[in-house]
Amino acid sequence: MDSFIPLALVLGGVALVVVGLGSRLGGGRGPGRLPGDLRARRGPVTFYAPLGTSLLLSIILTVVLNLAFCAAPR
């Protein structure tokens, strides 16, 4: 169990670096501007539902956590 915490921290750091590089190199496309994100404006009211972003983050976190738990010693 003691070796899992450093591994989780390293994987989390790598994930943050990948997300950061992806947002810098994405050219304006990224969280908030993905296909599937809904945005509606009517006068002074704006409704925003980030469905595409939520789906993408869910898939990424599922893969990262599954890899982390598979790599963790039992």
Short mmCIF file of the C-alpha atoms (twelve columns), coordinates in Angstrom:
data_MODEL
# 
_entry.id   MODEL 
# 
loop_
_atom_site.group_PDB 
_atom_site.id 
_atom_site.type_symbol 
_atom_site.label_atom_id 
_atom_site.label_alt_id 
_atom_site.label_comp_id 
_atom_site.label_asym_id 
_atom_site.label_seq_id 
_atom_site.Cartn_x 
_atom_site.Cartn_y 
_atom_site.Cartn_z 
_atom_site.pdbx_PDB_model_num 
ATOM 1  C CA . MET A 1  0.000   0.000  0.000   1 
ATOM 2  C CA . ASP A 2  2.895   2.347  0.668   1 
ATOM 3  C CA . SER A 3  4.117   2.156  -2.922  1 
ATOM 4  C CA . PHE A 4  0.664   2.932  -4.355  1 
ATOM 5  C CA . ILE A 5  0.548   6.531  -3.136  1 
ATOM 6  C CA . PRO A 6  3.714   7.660  -4.961  1 
ATOM 7  C CA . LEU A 7  2.544   5.833  -8.074  1 
ATOM 8  C CA . ALA A 8  -0.843  7.555  -7.932  1 
ATOM 9  C CA . LEU A 9  0.847   10.947 -7.496  1 
ATOM 10 C CA . VAL A 10 3.155   10.338 -10.458 1 
ATOM 11 C CA . LEU A 11 0.278   9.196  -12.679 1 
ATOM 12 C CA . GLY A 12 -1.766  12.208 -11.604 1 
ATOM 13 C CA . GLY A 13 1.140   14.510 -12.465 1 
ATOM 14 C CA . VAL A 14 1.591   12.895 -15.853 1 
ATOM 15 C CA . ALA A 15 -2.139  13.273 -16.521 1 
ATOM 16 C CA . LEU A 16 -1.978  16.969 -15.621 1 
ATOM 17 C CA . VAL A 17 0.987   17.492 -17.943 1 
ATOM 18 C CA . VAL A 18 -0.813  15.728 -20.798 1 
ATOM 19 C CA . VAL A 19 -3.961  17.800 -20.252 1 
ATOM 20 C CA . GLY A 20 -1.911  21.006 -20.051 1 
ATOM 21 C CA . LEU A 21 0.001   20.278 -23.238 1 
ATOM 22 C CA . GLY A 22 -3.183  19.265 -24.992 1 
ATOM 23 C CA . SER A 23 -4.877  22.521 -24.081 1 
ATOM 24 C CA . ARG A 24 -1.872  24.573 -25.235 1 
ATOM 25 C CA . LEU A 25 -1.474  22.718 -28.516 1 
ATOM 26 C CA . GLY A 26 -5.193  22.340 -29.165 1 
ATOM 27 C CA . GLY A 27 -5.509  25.731 -30.810 1 
ATOM 28 C CA . GLY A 28 -8.577  26.949 -28.947 1 
ATOM 29 C CA . ARG A 29 -10.324 23.599 -28.869 1 
ATOM 30 C CA . GLY A 30 -10.494 22.157 -25.448 1 
ATOM 31 C CA . PRO A 31 -12.714 21.985 -22.435 1 
ATOM 32 C CA . GLY A 32 -15.692 24.186 -23.089 1 
ATOM 33 C CA . ARG A 33 -15.486 24.139 -26.872 1 
ATOM 34 C CA . LEU A 34 -15.848 20.475 -27.728 1 
ATOM 35 C CA . PRO A 35 -18.580 19.124 -29.984 1 
ATOM 36 C CA . GLY A 36 -21.494 18.167 -27.774 1 
ATOM 37 C CA . ASP A 37 -21.144 21.125 -25.417 1 
ATOM 38 C CA . LEU A 38 -24.415 23.000 -25.384 1 
ATOM 39 C CA . ARG A 39 -24.526 26.778 -25.104 1 
ATOM 40 C CA . ALA A 40 -27.621 28.948 -25.414 1 
ATOM 41 C CA . ARG A 41 -27.886 32.724 -25.016 1 
ATOM 42 C CA . ARG A 42 -31.111 34.651 -24.650 1 
ATOM 43 C CA . GLY A 43 -30.571 38.246 -23.702 1 
ATOM 44 C CA . PRO A 44 -28.546 38.522 -20.500 1 
ATOM 45 C CA . VAL A 45 -28.968 34.816 -19.640 1 
ATOM 46 C CA . THR A 46 -26.522 32.157 -20.821 1 
ATOM 47 C CA . PHE A 47 -27.101 28.433 -20.341 1 
ATOM 48 C CA . TYR A 48 -24.090 26.147 -20.677 1 
ATOM 49 C CA . ALA A 49 -24.055 22.332 -20.422 1 
ATOM 50 C CA . PRO A 50 -20.615 20.787 -21.084 1 
ATOM 51 C CA . LEU A 51 -21.819 17.325 -22.166 1 
ATOM 52 C CA . GLY A 52 -18.930 16.599 -24.558 1 
ATOM 53 C CA . THR A 53 -16.333 17.763 -22.047 1 
ATOM 54 C CA . SER A 54 -17.901 15.692 -19.274 1 
ATOM 55 C CA . LEU A 55 -17.886 12.584 -21.458 1 
ATOM 56 C CA . LEU A 56 -14.245 13.088 -22.458 1 
ATOM 57 C CA . LEU A 57 -13.095 13.641 -18.868 1 
ATOM 58 C CA . SER A 58 -15.026 10.583 -17.731 1 
ATOM 59 C CA . ILE A 59 -13.331 8.384  -20.318 1 
ATOM 60 C CA . ILE A 60 -9.857  9.755  -19.525 1 
ATOM 61 C CA . LEU A 61 -10.289 9.356  -15.766 1 
ATOM 62 C CA . THR A 62 -11.655 5.826  -16.183 1 
ATOM 63 C CA . VAL A 63 -8.616  4.768  -18.199 1 
ATOM 64 C CA . VAL A 64 -6.119  6.457  -15.846 1 
ATOM 65 C CA . LEU A 65 -7.681  5.029  -12.691 1 
ATOM 66 C CA . ASN A 66 -7.966  1.532  -14.185 1 
ATOM 67 C CA . LEU A 67 -4.284  1.652  -15.128 1 
ATOM 68 C CA . ALA A 68 -3.355  2.905  -11.660 1 
ATOM 69 C CA . PHE A 69 -5.338  0.182  -9.901  1 
ATOM 70 C CA . CYS A 70 -4.003  -2.543 -12.191 1 
ATOM 71 C CA . ALA A 71 -0.422  -1.413 -11.562 1 
ATOM 72 C CA . ALA A 72 -0.919  -1.243 -7.799  1 
ATOM 73 C CA . PRO A 73 0.426   -4.228 -5.878  1 
ATOM 74 C CA . ARG A 74 -2.142  -6.294 -4.026  1 
# 
